[in-house]
Amino acid sequence: MADGNYEEALEKITSALQNQGFKPYLAYNAALCYYRMKEYGPSLRYCADIIEKGIRDHPELSIGMQTEGIEVRSVGNTLTLHETSLTEAFNLKAAIEYQLKNMDAAREALTDMPPRAEYELDAVTLHNQALMNFEQQPAEGFEKLQFLLQQNPFPPETFANILLLYCQHDFHDLAAEILAENAHLTYKYLTPYLYDFLDAIITQQTSPNDAYQKLDELASRHTEQLRKLTKQVQEHRTRNDTELVKKTVIEYEECLERYVPVLMAQAKIYWNLRNYAQVEKIFRKSVEFCNDNDIWRLNVAHVLFMQENKFKEATGFYEPLVKKSYSDILNVNPIILANLCVSYIMTSQNEEAEELMRKIEKEEDQIAFEEPDKKYFHHCIVNLVIGTLYCSKGNYEFGISRIMKSLEPYNKKLGTDTWFYTKRCFLSLIENMTKHMIVMKDAVIQECIQFLENCELHGKTVKTSANGSFFEENDAPDGKETVTYEARKLKCILLKLLNFEN
């Protein structure tokens, strides 16, 4: 398999399985071949066979018990564990689910594997834990990847992944530092494409023009390759060569996967400058390749939405994305739902907006009944965005009332993000009141004060900023960085305004 000839390797492994009967290590290698060939279905079936045999033959390995919340002791790195190939199968299953964006299933695969203490974990498991739990534990994820980078050997993907994650979370200086300190690893673990891409992203911080030029060169190379592959697919179809069509289509998809991040990085340069018309132009140039790509369609929707005069066009891009996951709507990013609702309202489709909001509320109520401790902010964020829209149009009375209602019940809806959007509207309200640009009824101000008192009561442990705590071990927020502190300050200002006006 070292030379990348997976089809030939798979033939030999399949032959060995037929001659020797089921052997976990052979089944794992077959699964790995299918994974490398991007045939995830057969790969998962082999993984399932390995896991099933492990459960049947070795109940002492406590497979799946961690996921069910049962306390179990470490089984250690025994010869039995090695012979079952269970660790490898679970890691491969997690990698496939991660590729398919099934994050819960990926995390479950890691907790299902036989339990071991952290110091007993192999490098691949540690790498996968860092990657798949990154959203919930970013600091721990970086710590694990940095630790792996100091080991010899480490999983080949570690170097690229830590650099990409640093860039993704705007730690460009740390990414540049790692590249400089590990120049010898660059040629070994980064493809020329990935090196050029990371170089452009890091350059963007000091020279956006140079970065755009580098990204443009990368994009041009990819568009040329995509056109070439499109032509090849058509030629192979004309000759009815199914195998070559399949192979070329896979090449095309891989090329498109590399092209889309380059395109998004180009667009981000102008997005940061709030030059949305230029971002739209960049996307229009790529329509022939990306029209069916969900990431591209979503970002087109965002840029149309931000221009504030293309809500109808934005609806056309948001709607199919939401309808695709309509039966499981809480898996859709709440900002997408909120923007679609606003687009409906701005194009006088109020019934559609109300129907979507009812659907979200119904789903959240169902989840609250089934899992009382789980928090969902979808309905809250939709209301916050709509409230913000009305505030921006000068209708503070309706906008603020919508925002206050959106945070009920406070123990489930008050969070760092929801408070950020709430306080922005309150600050805007206070600014306009102090400038005497608007006049609010005393009853409305009293409602605002009551609302802020509730936030003060429930916000003692809610941080006001997600930044700054990324690498901090202590999660306890500083007194002035809590919702309680900020709500009290806002209440104080409103009371002063109320007394001044009276």
Secondary structure, DSSP 8 states (H G I E B T S, - for coil): -TTS-HHHHHHHHHHHHHHH---HHHHHHHHHHHHHTT-HHHHHHHHHHHHHHHHHH-GGG-TTTTTTT-------S-HHHHHHTHHHHHHHHHHHHHHTT-HHHHHHHHHHS----GGG--HHHHHHHHHHTTTT-HHHHHHHHHHHHTSSS--THHHHHHHHHHHHTT-HHHHHHHHHHTHHHHHHHS-HHHHHHHHHHHHTTT-HHHHHHHHHHHHHHHHHHHHHHHHHHHHHHHTT-HHHHHHHHHHHHHHHHHHHHHHHHHHHHHHHTT-HHHHHHHHHHTHHHHTT-HHHHHHHHHHHHHTSS-HHHHHHHHHHHHHHTGGGGGGS-HHHHHHHHHHHHHTT-HHHHHHHHHHHHHHHHHHHHH-TT----HHHHHHHHHHHHHHHTT-HHHHHHHHHHHT-SHHHH--HHHHHHHHHHHHHHHHHHHTTS----HHHHHHHHHHHHHHHHH-TT-BS-STT-TT-S-----GGGBHHHHHHHHHHHHHHHHHHH-
